[in-house]
Amino acid sequence: MSEHLHLFNFTGAGGVTPFIMNCAVILLLTSGCFTWSSAIYTPHRAAPKKLKYLLEPPVYAEVVTRRGENATLPCILRTKPSHYKVKWTKLESEHVGRENIIMISNAHAFKPYGHLGPRASLRKAHTMDASLQLSRLELEDGGTYRCELVNGIEDESVAITLRIEGVVFPYQSKNGRYKFTFHEAKEVCAEQDGTLASYNQLFRAWTEGLDWCNAGWLRDGTVHYPIIHPRPACGGDLLPGIRSYGPKDKTNDRFDAFCFTSQTSGSVSYISGSFSFEQAEHSCQRQGAELALVGQLYSAWRFQNYDQCDGGWLKDASVRFPISKPREHCGGVPEPGVRSFGFPNKTMHLYGAFCYK
C-alpha cells in the first residue's frame, strides 16, 4: 500500500480492550497542557420521590433503533388524576435549560409542536398508555425525551433515552487538517450523509475501537479526540480516553470534524477499473447510480459488513476502501475499518468507483 495510506480503525464491540471494563477515565485538555483524573462514579443523591401517577422506571429506559425506522418511547400511567395533560419534550443537552416541546395532549385533543411534531403521535394501546411514537427517524432525533404528566398540583415526569444506532467517522478537509470552523464542520458532515456527532456517540465509538489523533468538532461546539493507544504525538503517556479541548470559538477556531451516520435506504457497490475521478462518476451514472458519499460507505461497512480490498473514488474526490475482514494485503492493519488514501489528483487513473443507488 502507498506510504500515504491513512487509517480509520474500529475494532468493534468484541475488540474493546480490558481497561474499558475496569474503570471510567475522564481526560481533560486545557489550551496549554493535558490534565487527567481517574475516578469511579459513586452517586450521592437522596432517594427520589416515588411517583404517584407514572410508572417508574419506564418499561425501557433506553430505546435503540436506526435512521428511517419508527420508535416507541414508553410512558405508562399507573393511575389518573381527574384532570391532566401529557407533555412530551426533547431535552437538548447542548443548550442548558432548553427543551423542544413535541406535543401536548389531553383526553380530547392532541397538539404537535416543532420539527418533531409532524412525525409524532401517542400510541394509546390502552387507556393508561401515553407512549410516544416517532416515525421516519432522523440522525438528529437521538437524545433524551421527557414524558410529563401535568395536573397543576403534582406534576410528574419520566425520562427515556432514544439512541440512534450508527457509526462515527472523522472527516478532514482535502486541504489538510484543522481547516473547519464549527459551522463548516456541520456543513461537511451533512454533505457526507451525516451530522456532527454528540459526545456520547464519540464516547461509544471510542469504546468500540475508534482511535484518532486529530481533534474534531462535536455537535455541542466542543472539540475532542479519542485515543486507545497512547503515543507521544497524541497526548503523551496519559491513559486512554477522550482528550478534550472543551468549548471553542465556533467562528474563528478550526479543527476537523467527527461525523455520525446510520443505516441508509440504498446500497453501495464497487466498479473495478483504473478510473480518473471523472471516469468514476460516469461509470456510476451508467448504472443509474452516483458516486457514494463517505457516510454511505461507512454505513455499508458498519451495517452490511461491506468489504472491498480495492481503493475507489467517492463523491468528495477522496479514495477509500472498507475492510470488515482484515488481512495483511488489505492495508496491513489487524482491525476492521475504512482505510483512506486521502484526496489524490483527480486525473490519476488508478482507482475503481464506489457507487450508491
C-alpha positions in Angstrom: 0.0 0.0 0.0 1.1 3.6 -0.5 3.0 5.4 2.2 0.2 8.0 2.2 -2.3 5.5 3.5 -4.3 6.9 6.4 -6.1 4.5 8.8 -9.7 4.8 10.2 -9.9 1.8 12.5 -12.6 0.4 14.7 -12.1 -2.8 16.5 -15.9 -3.5 17.0 -17.6 -4.3 20.2 -15.7 -7.6 20.6 -12.4 -5.8 20.4 -12.7 -3.5 23.3 -9.5 -3.6 25.4 -9.8 -4.7 29.1 -9.2 -1.4 30.7 -12.6 -0.1 29.4 -14.4 -2.6 31.6 -12.3 -1.8 34.7 -12.6 2.0 35.1 -14.0 5.2 33.8 -11.4 7.6 32.7 -12.0 11.3 32.3 -9.4 13.2 30.4 -9.4 17.0 30.1 -7.3 19.1 27.8 -6.6 22.8 28.5 -5.2 25.2 25.9 -1.7 24.8 27.3 -1.5 21.2 28.7 -3.2 18.0 29.3 -4.7 17.2 32.7 -6.4 14.0 33.7 -8.1 12.2 36.5 -9.4 8.8 37.1 -12.4 8.1 39.3 -15.2 5.6 39.9 -18.6 7.3 40.0 -20.5 6.9 43.2 -23.9 8.6 43.4 -24.7 10.7 46.5 -28.3 11.6 46.0 -31.3 11.4 48.1 -33.8 8.7 47.2 -36.1 10.1 44.5 -39.7 10.7 45.4 -41.9 7.8 44.4 -44.2 8.8 41.6 -47.9 8.6 42.1 -49.2 8.6 38.6 -46.4 7.5 36.2 -44.8 4.1 36.0 -41.2 4.4 37.0 -38.7 3.2 35.9 -40.2 3.2 32.4 -40.7 -0.1 30.6 -37.4 0.7 28.8 -35.0 3.4 29.9 -33.3 3.3 26.5 -34.8 2.6 23.1 -32.3 1.7 20.3 -33.2 2.0 16.7 -31.8 3.2 13.3 -32.4 6.1 10.9 -35.5 5.7 8.9 -37.2 3.3 11.3 -40.0 4.0 13.8 -39.7 4.0 17.6 -42.0 4.0 20.6 -40.9 5.7 23.8 -42.8 4.1 26.7 -44.8 6.2 29.2 -47.5 4.4 31.2 -49.9 5.8 33.8 -50.4 3.8 37.0 -53.5 5.9 37.9 -55.1 9.0 36.5 -55.8 12.3 38.2 -59.2 13.8 37.5 -57.8 16.4 35.1 -54.4 16.3 33.4 -52.3 16.8 30.3 -49.4 14.8 28.9 -46.5 16.8 27.5 -43.6 15.2 25.6 -40.4 17.2 25.2 -36.9 16.5 23.9 -34.2 17.7 26.2 -31.3 19.5 24.5 -28.1 18.7 26.3 -26.2 21.2 24.1 -28.2 24.1 25.5 -28.7 24.1 29.2 -32.3 24.7 30.1 -33.5 24.4 26.6 -36.1 21.9 25.6 -38.2 21.2 22.5 -41.8 20.6 23.0 -43.0 17.8 20.8 -46.7 17.5 21.7 -49.3 18.3 24.4 -52.3 16.1 24.7 -55.4 15.8 26.9 -58.4 13.5 26.8 -59.9 15.4 23.9 -57.1 17.0 21.8 -53.6 16.4 20.5 -51.4 19.4 19.5 -48.0 18.8 17.9 -45.1 21.3 18.1 -41.8 21.9 16.4 -40.0 19.9 13.8 -40.7 16.6 15.6 -44.4 17.2 16.0 -45.5 16.1 12.5 -43.8 12.8 13.0 -45.2 12.2 16.5 -48.3 10.5 17.8 -49.5 8.9 21.0 -49.7 5.1 20.9 -52.8 4.8 23.1 -52.7 1.0 23.2 -54.9 1.2 26.2 -56.4 3.9 28.4 -53.3 4.2 30.6 -50.9 4.4 27.6 -49.2 7.8 27.0 -46.2 6.4 25.0 -44.8 8.5 22.2 -44.4 7.1 18.7 -41.9 8.7 16.3 -41.8 7.8 12.6 -39.1 8.0 10.0 -36.3 8.7 12.5 -33.5 11.1 11.5 -29.9 11.3 12.7 -30.6 14.3 15.0 -33.6 12.5 16.7 -31.3 10.7 19.2 -31.3 12.1 22.7 -33.2 12.2 26.0 -37.0 12.6 26.0 -39.3 13.5 28.9 -42.9 12.4 29.4 -44.6 14.8 31.8 -48.0 14.4 33.4 -49.2 17.9 34.2 -52.2 18.5 36.5 -51.2 21.7 38.2 -50.8 20.1 41.6 -48.5 17.2 41.4 -46.7 17.3 38.1 -44.6 14.2 37.4 -42.2 13.1 34.7 -40.0 10.2 33.5 -37.1 10.3 31.1 -36.3 7.9 28.2 -33.2 7.8 26.0 -33.6 7.3 22.3 -30.3 6.1 20.8 -29.8 6.0 17.0 -27.5 3.1 16.2 -24.8 4.3 13.9 -21.1 4.9 13.3 -18.8 7.9 14.0 -16.2 8.8 11.4 -13.5 11.5 11.4 -13.6 13.9 8.4 -10.7 16.1 7.3 -10.6 18.8 4.6 -8.9 18.0 1.3 -6.6 20.9 2.2 -5.3 19.3 5.3 -6.1 19.0 8.9 -7.8 21.7 11.1 -9.5 23.7 8.3 -13.1 23.7 9.5 -14.9 26.3 11.7 -17.8 24.8 13.7 -20.3 25.8 11.1 -18.2 24.4 8.2 -17.8 21.2 10.1 -21.6 20.9 10.5 -22.0 21.5 6.7 -19.4 19.0 5.6 -20.9 16.2 7.8 -24.3 16.9 6.2 -22.7 16.8 2.7 -21.4 13.3 3.6 -24.8 12.0 4.7 -24.1 12.6 8.4 -24.4 15.0 11.2 -21.9 16.3 13.8 -21.6 13.5 16.4 -22.6 14.1 20.0 -20.1 13.5 22.9 -22.0 10.3 23.8 -21.7 9.0 20.3 -18.0 9.7 20.2 -17.5 8.0 23.6 -19.4 4.9 22.4 -17.2 4.8 19.2 -14.1 5.0 21.4 -15.3 2.0 23.5 -15.8 0.2 20.2 -12.3 0.9 19.0 -12.1 4.4 17.5 -8.5 5.8 17.9 -7.9 9.1 16.1 -5.1 11.6 16.9 -6.7 14.7 15.3 -9.1 16.9 17.3 -12.6 17.4 15.8 -15.8 19.4 16.4 -18.8 17.8 18.1 -22.4 18.9 17.9 -22.3 20.9 21.1 -19.4 23.1 19.9 -16.7 21.3 22.0 -13.6 19.7 20.5 -12.3 16.3 21.4 -10.4 13.3 20.0 -10.4 9.6 21.1 -7.2 7.7 22.0 -7.0 4.0 22.7 -3.2 3.6 22.1 -1.4 6.5 23.8 1.7 7.8 22.0 3.9 10.9 22.2 2.1 12.8 19.4 -1.3 12.2 20.9 -1.2 13.4 24.5 1.9 11.6 25.6 1.6 9.0 28.3 -1.9 9.9 29.5 -4.3 7.0 30.0 -6.5 6.0 27.0 -9.7 8.1 26.8 -11.3 11.1 25.2 -8.9 14.0 25.0 -10.7 17.3 25.2 -10.2 20.9 24.3 -13.5 21.9 25.7 -15.7 24.6 24.1 -14.0 26.6 21.3 -14.8 29.7 19.3 -17.3 28.4 16.6 -16.4 31.2 14.2 -12.6 31.6 14.5 -11.2 28.3 15.7 -10.6 25.5 13.2 -10.4 21.7 13.6 -11.5 18.6 11.8 -15.0 17.1 12.3 -16.4 13.9 13.9 -19.5 13.0 11.9 -22.2 10.5 12.7 -24.3 8.4 10.3 -26.7 5.5 10.5 -28.2 2.9 8.1 -29.2 4.1 4.6 -32.1 3.2 2.4 -29.8 2.4 -0.6 -26.8 0.2 -1.2 -23.1 0.7 -2.1 -21.4 -1.3 -4.9 -18.0 -1.3 -6.4 -17.0 -1.0 -10.0 -13.5 -2.3 -10.7 -11.2 -0.3 -13.0 -8.5 2.3 -13.3 -10.5 5.4 -13.5 -9.9 9.1 -13.1 -12.4 10.9 -10.9 -14.5 12.0 -13.8 -14.5 8.5 -15.4 -15.6 7.0 -12.0 -18.5 9.5 -11.9 -19.6 8.4 -15.4 -19.2 4.7 -14.6 -21.7 5.0 -11.7 -24.1 7.1 -13.8 -24.2 4.4 -16.5 -25.5 2.0 -13.8 -28.2 4.5 -12.7 -26.2 5.4 -9.6 -23.9 8.1 -8.3 -20.5 8.2 -6.5 -21.1 7.3 -2.9 -20.7 9.7 0.0 -18.2 9.0 2.8 -21.1 8.4 5.3 -22.8 6.0 2.9 -19.6 3.9 2.6 -19.2 3.9 6.4 -22.8 2.8 6.8 -22.4 -0.1 4.3 -19.2 -1.1 6.2 -20.9 -1.0 9.6 -24.4 -2.4 8.8 -23.8 -4.7 5.8 -20.2 -5.7 6.8 -19.1 -4.3 3.4 -15.6 -5.5 2.5 -13.7 -4.4 -0.6 -9.9 -4.6 -0.8 -9.6 -2.0 -3.6 -9.4 1.7 -3.4 -12.4 3.5 -5.0 -13.3 7.1 -5.7 -16.1 8.8 -3.6 -18.2 11.8 -4.4 -15.9 14.1 -2.3 -13.0 13.1 -4.6 -11.4 11.0 -1.8 -10.3 7.4 -2.3 -11.1 4.9 0.4 -11.9 1.2 0.9 -13.9 -0.7 3.6 -12.4 -3.7 5.3 -14.6 -6.0 7.5 -12.3 -9.0 7.4 -8.7 -7.7 8.0 -5.9 -9.4 6.1 -2.3 -8.4 5.5 -2.6 -7.4 1.9 -5.6 -5.1 2.6 -3.9 -2.3 4.5 -1.9 -4.4 6.8 -3.9 -3.4 9.9 -5.4 -6.1 12.2 -8.6 -4.2 12.9 -11.6 -3.7 10.7 -12.1 -0.2 9.4 -12.4 2.2 6.4 -9.0 2.9 5.0 -8.2 6.1 3.2 -5.8 7.3 0.5 -6.8 10.9 1.1 -7.5 13.1 -1.9 -5.4 12.0 -4.9 -5.0 14.0 -8.1 -8.4 13.7 -9.9 -6.7 12.9 -13.2 -4.9 9.8 -11.8 -6.1 6.5 -13.4 -5.5 4.2 -10.5 -8.8 3.5 -8.7 -12.2 2.0 -9.1 -15.5 3.6 -8.1 -17.9 3.2 -5.1 -21.4 3.8 -6.3 -24.6 4.4 -4.3 -28.1 3.6 -5.5 
